[in-house]
Amino acid sequence: MADVFLHPVNVRYLEVDAQGVVFNSWYLAYFDDAMTAFLLDRGLPYRRMTEAGYDVQLVRSEIDWKAGIGWGDEVVVAVSTAKLGRTSFALDFEVRRAGEVTCTGRTVYVVIATDGSGKREIPPLIADALGEPAPLLPV
């Protein structure tokens, strides 16, 4: 299994603001979409996780922009596992356009029970899909 997963994104007109670049909140949507695709690629469809009684809750996200992307740009969101804790994990993200890293981010998720009873230790089902922490590869 590859350490880094690449998720393609085609920037839509509705995601661009008056400055001609993607509005900042869309990056979190890109990361969320890339996270579910990352897990699916590693054999864990999101529905399988929730049917097993687990979900994940975003508790922290940080983003650093280096360049804007705009309508019609074809980019990829690179995803890798950054850290594994007892009940939480972090994923690293890079938005890449034609070999240029336009944005980096890290999101921390806590594993929770779907029955509302609170956080849980990361089960093997999720840990196996996340794999070992690995830095994002150079572009």
WOMO-V266059 format. One record per residue. N is the residue number from 1. RES is the residue in one small letter. SS is DSSP state (helix for helix, strand for strand, loop for the rest). Layout:
BEGIN
N:RES:SS
N:RES:SS
END
This chain:
BEGIN
1:m:loop
2:a:loop
3:d:loop
4:v:loop
5:f:strand
6:l:strand
7:h:strand
8:p:strand
9:v:strand
10:n:strand
11:v:loop
12:r:loop
13:y:helix
14:l:helix
15:e:helix
16:v:strand
17:d:loop
18:a:loop
19:q:loop
20:g:loop
21:v:loop
22:v:strand
23:f:loop
24:n:loop
25:s:helix
26:w:helix
27:y:helix
28:l:helix
29:a:helix
30:y:helix
31:f:helix
32:d:helix
33:d:helix
34:a:helix
35:m:helix
36:t:helix
37:a:helix
38:f:helix
39:l:helix
40:l:helix
41:d:helix
42:r:loop
43:g:loop
44:l:loop
45:p:loop
46:y:helix
47:r:helix
48:r:helix
49:m:helix
50:t:helix
51:e:helix
52:a:loop
53:g:loop
54:y:strand
55:d:strand
56:v:strand
57:q:strand
58:l:strand
59:v:strand
60:r:strand
61:s:strand
62:e:strand
63:i:strand
64:d:strand
65:w:strand
66:k:loop
67:a:loop
68:g:loop
69:i:loop
70:g:loop
71:w:loop
72:g:loop
73:d:loop
74:e:strand
75:v:strand
76:v:strand
77:v:strand
78:a:strand
79:v:strand
80:s:strand
81:t:strand
82:a:strand
83:k:strand
84:l:strand
85:g:loop
86:r:loop
87:t:loop
88:s:strand
89:f:strand
90:a:strand
91:l:strand
92:d:strand
93:f:strand
94:e:strand
95:v:strand
96:r:strand
97:r:strand
98:a:loop
99:g:loop
100:e:strand
101:v:strand
102:t:strand
103:c:strand
104:t:strand
105:g:strand
106:r:strand
107:t:strand
108:v:strand
109:y:strand
110:v:strand
111:v:strand
112:i:strand
113:a:strand
114:t:loop
115:d:loop
116:g:loop
117:s:loop
118:g:loop
119:k:strand
120:r:loop
121:e:loop
122:i:loop
123:p:loop
124:p:helix
125:l:helix
126:i:helix
127:a:helix
128:d:helix
129:a:helix
130:l:helix
131:g:loop
132:e:loop
133:p:loop
134:a:loop
135:p:loop
136:l:loop
137:l:loop
138:p:loop
139:v:loop
END
